[in-house]
Amino acid sequence: MNRILKTFLMALCVGAFALVAPVSAKSKPSVALFINGTLGDKSFFDSAQRGMVMMQKELGLKTRTVEAGFDPTKWKSSLIDLADSGDYDVIILGTFTLVSLTEEVAKEFPEVKFILFDGVVDYSKGLKNVQSLVFAQNQASYLAGVVAAKASKSGTLGFVGGMEIPVIKDFLVGFEAGAKSINANAKILAQYANNFGDPAIGKEIALAQYGQGADVIFAVAGGTGQGVLEAAAEQGKLAIGVDSDQAAIFASSNPKISKSIVTSALKNVDNAIFDSIKRYAGGENIFGKIEAQGLTTGGVGVVVDKTTQKYISQSEIDAIAADVISGKVSVPTAF
């Protein structure tokens, strides 16, 4: 069915239905996840996919995940095809790289709802069909910095970022502040891979940083970060994962890597998008605004497992988190 005919028929249906009762959401909306990359990063995108599985299992929703790949020239046509299909009430997509595309496609398809995580659209353009989910990653990385400084013997820490962009720099400033709250003389070696999907580059940078004296490296680089974790295991050093509990993910497939991960800074994309869809399905209007996820809401945090507790206890982490939540500790941000 072409777009003009579809729009015309939809207008007739909406007009007729409006005589009966207004509806803000479907009890069982169909939901698609659009990934500008691929699954398997054991980090950010995989976290979003877990949220989709939760929607399917716990809410009984029809879901689909589209892996659009890493070629930006293909993202627009793929997203338009998904929106134009009429098969999905809500499309979830994420990161700053898709902000302008989300604005464009959401304006073209006002009947489709969009949830953009880790990015914010310009609401001066209207876009009442878009929810922007943002995360206080600087708070999670502050706690990660505390763990890193506690675990470090050399006082030199590493940071491998995917790209030098505000959201990744936000991780860095929080990490540095957390580390220096424990060791004022802590040294941070920071480098950007300019890639979120190349483990070889991540490993190369990590090996160089370990060679310069770092004994704990924070990997904030999506799939590229897997190379950092591999380097830590090979060198007998420590690493910090990101977005997901990466020690748990590698526990069965590669125990050596798992044991090298002292903690992971969590950005709970899965819980955030599941919560948004659950509320929408319940009739709440969640669109047309920004929603923040931080330590207060449980949107971010750090993993405290057996490896972590060799260096710091759960109660110590909880106390520091409470100070951040109360404002007693002010965490710097790159924004």
N, C-alpha and C positions, 0 to 999 in steps of 0.2 A: 504494500500500500504506500503510495507516495506521501510525502510530508504534508502537502497542502490538503489532500483529502483527509488525512488522518487528523489534522488540526481542525478541519471543518466538522468532522463527525464528533470529535471530542468536545467542541464548543456546544454542539447540540445536546450531547449527553449531560454536560455540566449544567447547561441552562435548564434542562428538564429536571435534573436531580435537585437543583437549588430550590425548586418549588416544594420539595419534600422536607429536606433537612440539611444543614451545613455539616460537612465532615472535615476534620482537620487532619486525620490520618487513617490509614487502613489498619484493621486489627492484625492482619498478617501481610505486611508490606514485603514485596520482593526486593532483594538487595544485591547489588553487584559491587565487587571490589576491583578497582582499576589500579594496576601496579605499573609504574613507569620503570620497569626493570623485570626481574624474575624472582620467583620464590627460591628458597634455599640459602638465603643469606644468614640464617640462624640468628637473626637480629630484628631489624625494623619491619621489613615486609612480612616475615614469618610471624611476627607478633600480630600484625593486622589480620593475617590469615587465621590465626587462632581465634580471633574475635568472630570471624565469619563462621567458623565451625561451631562456636558457642551459640550463635544465632540459629543455626540449623538444628542443633541438638536440643537446646533449651527452649527456644521459641517456636520451633517448627517452621521456620521460614525457608522460602525458596531463595537460594543464593547461587552466585557464580563469581569466579575470580578470573579476571582477564590479565594475563601477563603480556604487557605491551613491548617489553624489551628495552634495551638501552639506547636505541636510536631515536633521538628527539623528533626527527622528521616524520616519524610514524605515529606519534602520540595523538596528534589532533584528529586525524582521520579515524583512528581506532576508538577514541572517546566519543566522537560524533556518531559513529555507527552504533555504539552501545546505547547512547542517549536516544537516538532516533528509532531504535528497535521497538520501543514501547513496552519492552518486557520487564523493566525494572522501575520500581517506584523511587528507589534511592540508589545513588551511585556514591560510593566512598572512594576517596583518592587522597594522596598525601604528598607532602613536602613542598618547600618553597618553589621548587622547579615547576610546579603545576598551578601556581596561583593565577597567572595571567590566562592560562588555558581554561581553568575552571571558571573564571569571570566571563570569558567569551562564550563558552558552551552553556553555562547556566543561564545566561541572558537569552541565548537562542532557544533554549528548551525550558521555559519557565514552569512547565507542568511537571518536570522532573526535579526531585530533591537531591541536593549534593551535601555530603559531609567531607570537608577538607581538613585533614589532620596535619598538624605541624606547619600550618600556614594560615594566613589571614587575607581574605579578599577585601576589596575596597567597597564598603557598603554605601558609599556615596553614589554608586552606580545602580543602586536598587538591590538586586540580588537577595530578595527575601526568601529565596528557595535554597540558600546556602548556610550551613552552620560551619564556623571555623573553630577547630579544636586546637588549642595551643598548650604547650607543656612547659613547666618550669624546670627545664633540664639542668639549669645552673644549681638548683637545690639538690638534685640527685648527685650531680658531679661534685658538689661540695662534700657530701658524705663519702663519696668515692675517694676524694682527696685525703680525707681524714684516715680512711683505711690504708691508703697507699703510704702515707707518711708513717703510720704505725708499723707497717710491714717492712718498710725500707731500712736496710742497714747502711747503705751508702749515702742516703740523703739526696740522691739524684733520681728523678722520676722522668718517665717519658710520656709523650702524648702524640698519638698518630691520628690526625683528622682526615676525613674523606676529602673535604674541600674547605678553603678558607672563606667561609660564609658565616653570617651572623649566628645561625643556630648552632653551628659547630664551635664557633668562638665562644658562645655562651657556655658550652660544656667546659672549655678550657679555663675561662676566668673563674668559674665555680670550683673546678678541680684545683687550681693553683691556690685559691683562697682557703679551701679546706685543708690542703697539705700544709700551708704556712701557719694555719691555726695550731698545728701540732709541732711543726718544726719551722721556725721563722727563717732558717737558712736553707730551706729546701730549694733545690735547683730543678727547674722544669725544662726538659728538652722537647720542643714542640716542632712538628713538621707535618705538612699536608701532602697527601698522596695524589690529590686532584682526580680521584677515582673512587667510586663506591663499590666497584665490582671486580677488583683485581687483587687477589690474595698475594700474588708474587711481589707486587710493589709494597704491600703492607709488611711482608716478611723482610724485605730488603731494608726498609726504613727501621724496623724494629731491631734487626741485627746490628745496624749501625749505632742505634741508641744504646743497646746493651754494651756494645763495644766502647762507648763513651762513659760507661759507669752507671747507667741506669739499671736498677734492679726490679722496678715495677713500671710497666707501661700501660697506659689507658688507651684502648683502641676504640675510637669513635668514627668508624669508617664503613659501616655496613659489611658487605661481603669482603671488602679489602681487609677488614679487621681480622678475618680468619687467619691471615698470614702472620699477624702479630701474635696470635695465640699459639700458632705452630712454632714460631721462633722462641717464645717463652718456654715451651715444653722442651725444645731441643737444647736450649742454653741452661736449663735448670733455674730459670728466673720466674718472676711472677708477672701476670697480666691482669687487667681489669676489663671485663666484657661490657657490653652496652645494649640497651633496649630490652633484651630478654635475659633470662637466667642462663647464661652460656655454659656455666659449669654443669648444670643439670642436662643441658642439651647434648653435651659431649660425654656425659658420664658413661654411656654404654658403648658408643662408637669409638671413643678415643679417651680412655681414662687418664692417660698421661697429660693431655691438654686440660682435661677437667680439673685435675689436681693443681695445675699451674694458675688457675683463675682464682684470685683471692676474693673477688666480689664482682658483681655486675651492677652498673647504674641502670636502673629500670625506667623505661618510658613505656608505661602500660597502655599501649595503643589498643590492645585487645579489649581490655576492660572499658576503655573510654568509648570506643565505637559501639560496643555491645550495649553499654548504658544508654547511649544516645538513641539507638534503634529501639531499645525496649521502651524508653519513654515516648518516642514517636508513635510506636505501635499502641501505646496506651492512651493516645490522644493529645499528648502535650505538644505544643508548638515550640520546637527547638531551633527553628531556622531563622535566618535573618539576623544572627548575632554571633558574638565570640564567646566561647566558653573556655575558661582556664582550668588546667589540671596541674596540681602541685602536690606537695607533701600533705597538705590539709585534706585534700580529696582522695589521696591514695593514687593519684595519677602518675606520680614518680616515686622513686625510693631506691634502696640498695638491697642486694641479697646478703643475708647473714647466714652462712652455713658453717660446717665444721672447719673448713679452711680459714674462713674469715675470723672465726672465734679463737684461732691461734694467736691473733694479734689484737683483737678488740671484741668486747662482749656485746650481746644484743642490747643490754640495758644502757651501755655507753652510747651506742648508736641512737637508741630511742631518746636519750636525754638531749643529745645534740640536735636531733630532728625537732624535738619539742621547742628548743631554743630558737630554731629557725622559724617554726610555725608561729611562735609568740612574738617574733620580731626582736627578741633579745640579741640574736645573731642576724646581721644583715648581710645577705649573700650578694656580691656584685653580679652584674649582668652585662652582656655585650650589647643589649638592646637599649 
